[in-house]
């Protein structure tokens, strides 16, 4: 007899369950039994795992970039939808991944906003997601970092309707 298929709750539901009671509460909500673990014997320290290699964007259109970013975001628990990302990109850069704002207060301070979602370098560095390109104008890296920032500050890029 095979085990019943598990239904994965929506991302926002998983986040709420994790915040409320940790992995055990989240697992219980989808019907997975979580057995208490015995204390593990101390182990010798090991070298930290290598960070995943940065992968450059493979798409060539805005649609492909957003969809690539959504895959990375889902894998990293970053909320956001195609529509929310698209709306903000069109306001910030009109879809130009090489857009640079050379006129606002950030530019005057020497840190112009760049890319599809007009991210400044310190924010990009702070919210960069491992495995994406470290180049701020890389479309997928820019989208994912901006959505990671928006999730931290506003709950999701979907909640952003103006400059952020």
C-alpha positions as CSV (number, residue, x, y, z in Angstrom):
1,X,0.0,0.0,0.0
2,X,1.5,3.3,-1.0
3,X,1.5,6.4,1.2
4,X,-1.2,9.0,0.4
5,X,-0.1,11.9,-1.7
6,X,0.6,15.0,0.4
7,X,-0.8,18.4,-0.6
8,X,1.6,21.2,-0.1
9,X,-0.1,24.3,1.5
10,X,0.2,27.7,-0.2
11,X,3.4,29.5,0.5
12,X,1.7,32.1,2.8
13,X,0.1,29.3,4.7
14,X,3.5,27.5,5.2
15,X,5.0,30.8,6.4
16,X,2.3,31.4,8.9
17,X,2.5,27.8,10.2
18,X,6.3,28.0,10.5
19,X,6.1,31.3,12.4
20,X,3.4,29.9,14.7
21,X,4.9,26.6,15.6
22,X,7.9,25.7,13.6
23,X,8.3,22.7,11.3
24,X,6.3,20.4,13.5
25,X,3.2,22.6,13.2
26,X,3.7,22.9,9.4
27,X,4.1,19.2,9.0
28,X,1.1,18.4,11.2
29,X,-1.0,20.7,9.0
30,X,-0.4,18.6,6.0
31,X,-0.7,15.3,7.8
32,X,3.0,14.3,8.2
33,X,4.0,12.8,11.5
34,X,7.1,14.2,13.1
35,X,8.8,12.0,15.5
36,X,11.0,13.5,18.2
37,X,14.7,13.1,17.4
38,X,17.2,11.8,19.9
39,X,20.0,14.1,20.7
40,X,22.8,13.5,18.2
41,X,26.3,12.6,19.3
42,X,28.7,15.5,19.0
43,X,30.6,15.5,15.7
44,X,33.9,16.9,14.7
45,X,33.5,20.3,13.0
46,X,33.4,20.1,9.2
47,X,34.3,22.7,6.6
48,X,31.3,24.8,5.6
49,X,29.6,23.8,2.4
50,X,30.5,25.7,-0.7
51,X,28.0,28.3,-1.8
52,X,26.2,27.3,-4.9
53,X,27.8,28.5,-8.1
54,X,26.2,31.7,-9.4
55,X,24.2,31.1,-12.5
56,X,23.7,33.7,-15.1
57,X,20.2,34.3,-16.5
58,X,19.4,32.2,-19.5
59,X,16.2,33.9,-20.7
60,X,16.2,36.7,-23.2
61,X,12.8,38.3,-22.7
62,X,11.1,40.0,-19.7
63,X,8.6,37.1,-19.5
64,X,11.4,34.5,-19.3
65,X,13.3,36.6,-16.7
66,X,10.3,36.9,-14.5
67,X,9.5,33.2,-14.8
68,X,13.2,32.2,-14.0
69,X,13.1,34.5,-11.0
70,X,9.8,33.0,-9.7
71,X,11.5,29.5,-9.7
72,X,14.4,30.8,-7.7
73,X,12.0,32.7,-5.4
74,X,9.9,29.6,-4.7
75,X,13.0,27.5,-4.0
76,X,14.1,30.2,-1.4
77,X,10.7,30.9,0.2
78,X,10.4,34.5,-1.3
79,X,6.8,35.5,-1.9
80,X,5.6,37.3,-5.1
81,X,3.6,36.8,-8.2
82,X,4.2,37.4,-11.9
83,X,1.8,40.3,-11.9
84,X,3.4,42.0,-8.9
85,X,6.8,41.7,-10.4
86,X,5.8,42.8,-13.8
87,X,3.9,45.9,-12.5
88,X,6.9,47.1,-10.5
89,X,9.3,46.4,-13.4
90,X,7.3,48.5,-15.8
91,X,7.1,51.4,-13.3
92,X,10.8,51.2,-12.4
93,X,12.6,50.5,-15.7
94,X,10.1,49.8,-18.4
95,X,11.7,46.4,-18.8
96,X,15.2,47.6,-19.4
97,X,17.7,45.4,-17.5
98,X,20.5,48.0,-18.0
99,X,18.5,51.0,-16.7
100,X,20.5,53.2,-14.4
101,X,19.0,56.1,-12.5
102,X,21.6,58.9,-12.5
103,X,19.4,61.8,-11.2
104,X,17.9,60.9,-7.7
105,X,19.4,61.2,-4.2
106,X,20.9,57.7,-4.5
107,X,22.8,58.7,-7.6
108,X,23.9,62.0,-6.0
109,X,25.3,59.9,-3.1
110,X,27.2,57.7,-5.7
111,X,25.0,54.7,-5.5
112,X,22.6,54.9,-8.4
113,X,19.7,52.4,-8.6
114,X,20.2,49.9,-11.4
115,X,18.4,47.1,-13.3
116,X,14.8,46.0,-13.9
117,X,13.7,46.9,-10.4
118,X,16.1,49.7,-9.7
119,X,18.1,48.3,-6.8
120,X,21.0,50.2,-5.2
121,X,24.2,48.2,-4.8
122,X,24.1,48.0,-1.0
123,X,20.5,46.6,-1.1
124,X,21.5,44.2,-3.8
125,X,24.4,42.9,-1.8
126,X,22.3,42.6,1.4
127,X,19.4,40.8,-0.3
128,X,21.3,38.8,-3.0
129,X,20.2,35.2,-3.2
130,X,23.0,32.6,-3.5
131,X,23.0,30.8,-6.8
132,X,22.0,33.9,-8.8
133,X,24.5,36.1,-10.6
134,X,26.4,38.6,-8.5
135,X,25.9,41.2,-11.3
136,X,23.3,43.8,-10.3
137,X,22.0,44.2,-13.8
138,X,21.5,40.5,-14.3
139,X,17.7,40.3,-14.8
140,X,17.0,37.3,-12.6
141,X,19.5,38.3,-9.8
142,X,18.0,41.8,-9.8
143,X,14.4,40.6,-9.6
144,X,15.1,38.0,-6.9
145,X,17.1,40.4,-4.7
146,X,14.5,43.2,-5.1
147,X,11.7,40.7,-4.2
148,X,13.7,39.4,-1.3
149,X,14.1,43.0,0.0
150,X,10.4,43.8,-0.7
151,X,9.4,40.6,1.2
152,X,11.5,41.7,4.2
153,X,10.2,45.2,4.2
154,X,6.6,45.0,2.8
155,X,5.7,41.3,3.0
156,X,5.9,40.8,-0.8
157,X,6.6,42.7,-4.0
158,X,2.9,42.3,-4.6
159,X,2.4,44.9,-1.8
160,X,4.6,47.5,-3.5
161,X,2.7,50.2,-5.6
162,X,5.2,53.0,-5.6
163,X,8.9,53.7,-5.3
164,X,10.4,51.5,-2.5
